[in-house]
Amino acid sequence: MNKTELEKILPHRPPMLLLDDAEVQDGKAVGHITIKGDEFFLQGHFPDYPVVPGVILCEMLAQNCCVLLADGIDKDQATPFYTSLDKVRFKHQVRPGDTVTLECELTRSHGMFHFAHGVAKVGDTVACVADMSFALVPKKDA
């Protein structure tokens, strides 16, 4: 899916739509984003040595997880909301020129809550890992 197709299933819009592309492969969401250097989140974040903030890496993973969640929901009926972030580890810097590959898989579900594990990599190097949970909130409650 490209950005236009992602906008059909994700609630995010530029500049907060962070993924360049994503697809579901063998039960995992695999997405990509190439960091150009002019992104809003790099403005002022170490001007002489731009580094993607960790919280943005977590948001990239969350958006990628939502690609998995979209398979089971009607976007007009429910919106996925982040409910927790656990066991987050930042292992490598992400800088302009890097392409981040995001891999997420659902680990379990309970009612409206869905749990996932995500890994963000630059090449073969792990940049960030996280366990996340989401609630699918009905539109009338969102």
Contacts in CASP RR format, 6 or more apart in sequence:
PFRMAT RR
TARGET T0000
AUTHOR 0000-0000-0000
METHOD contacts of the structure
MODEL  1
MNKTELEKILPHRPPMLLLDDAEVQDGKAVGHITIKGDEFFLQGHFPDYP
VVPGVILCEMLAQNCCVLLADGIDKDQATPFYTSLDKVRFKHQVRPGDTV
TLECELTRSHGMFHFAHGVAKVGDTVACVADMSFALVPKKDA
1 9 0 8 1.000
1 21 0 8 1.000
1 22 0 8 1.000
1 23 0 8 1.000
1 67 0 8 1.000
2 20 0 8 1.000
2 21 0 8 1.000
3 17 0 8 1.000
3 19 0 8 1.000
3 20 0 8 1.000
3 21 0 8 1.000
6 17 0 8 1.000
6 19 0 8 1.000
6 21 0 8 1.000
6 22 0 8 1.000
6 67 0 8 1.000
7 13 0 8 1.000
7 17 0 8 1.000
8 75 0 8 1.000
9 66 0 8 1.000
9 67 0 8 1.000
9 70 0 8 1.000
9 75 0 8 1.000
10 17 0 8 1.000
10 19 0 8 1.000
10 63 0 8 1.000
10 66 0 8 1.000
10 67 0 8 1.000
10 70 0 8 1.000
11 66 0 8 1.000
11 75 0 8 1.000
11 79 0 8 1.000
11 80 0 8 1.000
12 18 0 8 1.000
12 63 0 8 1.000
15 39 0 8 1.000
15 40 0 8 1.000
16 59 0 8 1.000
17 63 0 8 1.000
18 33 0 8 1.000
18 56 0 8 1.000
18 59 0 8 1.000
18 60 0 8 1.000
18 63 0 8 1.000
19 31 0 8 1.000
19 32 0 8 1.000
19 33 0 8 1.000
19 60 0 8 1.000
19 63 0 8 1.000
19 64 0 8 1.000
19 67 0 8 1.000
19 102 0 8 1.000
20 31 0 8 1.000
20 32 0 8 1.000
20 33 0 8 1.000
20 34 0 8 1.000
21 31 0 8 1.000
21 32 0 8 1.000
22 29 0 8 1.000
22 30 0 8 1.000
22 31 0 8 1.000
22 32 0 8 1.000
22 63 0 8 1.000
22 64 0 8 1.000
22 67 0 8 1.000
22 102 0 8 1.000
23 29 0 8 1.000
23 30 0 8 1.000
23 31 0 8 1.000
23 67 0 8 1.000
24 30 0 8 1.000
24 67 0 8 1.000
24 68 0 8 1.000
24 71 0 8 1.000
27 68 0 8 1.000
27 105 0 8 1.000
27 106 0 8 1.000
28 68 0 8 1.000
28 103 0 8 1.000
28 104 0 8 1.000
28 105 0 8 1.000
29 64 0 8 1.000
29 65 0 8 1.000
29 67 0 8 1.000
29 68 0 8 1.000
29 102 0 8 1.000
29 103 0 8 1.000
29 104 0 8 1.000
29 105 0 8 1.000
30 64 0 8 1.000
30 101 0 8 1.000
30 102 0 8 1.000
30 103 0 8 1.000
31 64 0 8 1.000
31 67 0 8 1.000
31 101 0 8 1.000
31 102 0 8 1.000
31 103 0 8 1.000
32 99 0 8 1.000
32 100 0 8 1.000
32 101 0 8 1.000
32 102 0 8 1.000
33 60 0 8 1.000
33 99 0 8 1.000
33 100 0 8 1.000
33 102 0 8 1.000
34 97 0 8 1.000
34 98 0 8 1.000
34 99 0 8 1.000
34 100 0 8 1.000
35 42 0 8 1.000
35 52 0 8 1.000
35 94 0 8 1.000
35 95 0 8 1.000
35 96 0 8 1.000
35 97 0 8 1.000
35 98 0 8 1.000
35 99 0 8 1.000
35 100 0 8 1.000
36 96 0 8 1.000
36 97 0 8 1.000
37 50 0 8 1.000
37 96 0 8 1.000
37 97 0 8 1.000
39 52 0 8 1.000
41 52 0 8 1.000
41 53 0 8 1.000
41 56 0 8 1.000
42 50 0 8 1.000
42 51 0 8 1.000
42 52 0 8 1.000
42 96 0 8 1.000
45 51 0 8 1.000
45 52 0 8 1.000
45 53 0 8 1.000
50 95 0 8 1.000
50 96 0 8 1.000
51 93 0 8 1.000
51 94 0 8 1.000
51 95 0 8 1.000
52 93 0 8 1.000
52 94 0 8 1.000
52 95 0 8 1.000
52 98 0 8 1.000
52 100 0 8 1.000
54 90 0 8 1.000
54 128 0 8 1.000
57 90 0 8 1.000
57 94 0 8 1.000
57 100 0 8 1.000
57 120 0 8 1.000
57 127 0 8 1.000
57 128 0 8 1.000
58 85 0 8 1.000
58 88 0 8 1.000
58 128 0 8 1.000
58 130 0 8 1.000
58 132 0 8 1.000
60 100 0 8 1.000
60 102 0 8 1.000
60 120 0 8 1.000
61 102 0 8 1.000
61 104 0 8 1.000
61 118 0 8 1.000
61 119 0 8 1.000
61 120 0 8 1.000
61 128 0 8 1.000
61 130 0 8 1.000
61 132 0 8 1.000
62 82 0 8 1.000
62 132 0 8 1.000
62 134 0 8 1.000
64 102 0 8 1.000
64 103 0 8 1.000
64 104 0 8 1.000
64 118 0 8 1.000
65 80 0 8 1.000
65 104 0 8 1.000
65 106 0 8 1.000
65 114 0 8 1.000
65 116 0 8 1.000
65 118 0 8 1.000
65 132 0 8 1.000
65 134 0 8 1.000
66 80 0 8 1.000
66 134 0 8 1.000
67 104 0 8 1.000
68 104 0 8 1.000
68 105 0 8 1.000
68 106 0 8 1.000
68 116 0 8 1.000
69 80 0 8 1.000
69 106 0 8 1.000
69 114 0 8 1.000
69 134 0 8 1.000
69 136 0 8 1.000
73 80 0 8 1.000
73 136 0 8 1.000
76 139 0 8 1.000
77 138 0 8 1.000
77 139 0 8 1.000
78 112 0 8 1.000
78 136 0 8 1.000
78 137 0 8 1.000
78 138 0 8 1.000
78 139 0 8 1.000
78 142 0 8 1.000
79 136 0 8 1.000
79 137 0 8 1.000
79 139 0 8 1.000
79 142 0 8 1.000
80 114 0 8 1.000
80 134 0 8 1.000
80 135 0 8 1.000
80 136 0 8 1.000
80 137 0 8 1.000
81 134 0 8 1.000
81 135 0 8 1.000
81 137 0 8 1.000
81 142 0 8 1.000
82 132 0 8 1.000
82 133 0 8 1.000
82 134 0 8 1.000
83 113 0 8 1.000
83 133 0 8 1.000
83 134 0 8 1.000
83 135 0 8 1.000
84 132 0 8 1.000
84 133 0 8 1.000
85 130 0 8 1.000
85 131 0 8 1.000
85 132 0 8 1.000
86 130 0 8 1.000
86 131 0 8 1.000
86 132 0 8 1.000
86 133 0 8 1.000
87 129 0 8 1.000
87 130 0 8 1.000
87 131 0 8 1.000
88 128 0 8 1.000
88 129 0 8 1.000
88 130 0 8 1.000
88 131 0 8 1.000
89 128 0 8 1.000
89 129 0 8 1.000
89 130 0 8 1.000
90 127 0 8 1.000
90 128 0 8 1.000
91 125 0 8 1.000
91 126 0 8 1.000
91 127 0 8 1.000
91 128 0 8 1.000
91 129 0 8 1.000
92 122 0 8 1.000
92 125 0 8 1.000
92 126 0 8 1.000
92 127 0 8 1.000
92 128 0 8 1.000
93 127 0 8 1.000
94 100 0 8 1.000
94 120 0 8 1.000
94 122 0 8 1.000
94 127 0 8 1.000
98 122 0 8 1.000
99 122 0 8 1.000
99 123 0 8 1.000
100 120 0 8 1.000
100 121 0 8 1.000
100 122 0 8 1.000
100 127 0 8 1.000
101 120 0 8 1.000
101 121 0 8 1.000
101 122 0 8 1.000
101 123 0 8 1.000
102 118 0 8 1.000
102 119 0 8 1.000
102 120 0 8 1.000
103 118 0 8 1.000
103 119 0 8 1.000
103 121 0 8 1.000
104 116 0 8 1.000
104 117 0 8 1.000
104 118 0 8 1.000
104 119 0 8 1.000
105 116 0 8 1.000
105 117 0 8 1.000
105 118 0 8 1.000
106 114 0 8 1.000
106 115 0 8 1.000
106 116 0 8 1.000
107 115 0 8 1.000
107 116 0 8 1.000
107 117 0 8 1.000
107 131 0 8 1.000
108 114 0 8 1.000
108 115 0 8 1.000
109 115 0 8 1.000
112 135 0 8 1.000
112 136 0 8 1.000
112 137 0 8 1.000
113 133 0 8 1.000
113 134 0 8 1.000
113 135 0 8 1.000
114 133 0 8 1.000
114 134 0 8 1.000
114 135 0 8 1.000
114 136 0 8 1.000
115 131 0 8 1.000
115 132 0 8 1.000
115 133 0 8 1.000
116 131 0 8 1.000
116 132 0 8 1.000
116 133 0 8 1.000
116 134 0 8 1.000
117 129 0 8 1.000
117 130 0 8 1.000
117 131 0 8 1.000
117 132 0 8 1.000
118 129 0 8 1.000
118 130 0 8 1.000
118 131 0 8 1.000
118 132 0 8 1.000
119 126 0 8 1.000
119 128 0 8 1.000
119 129 0 8 1.000
120 126 0 8 1.000
120 127 0 8 1.000
120 128 0 8 1.000
120 129 0 8 1.000
121 127 0 8 1.000
END
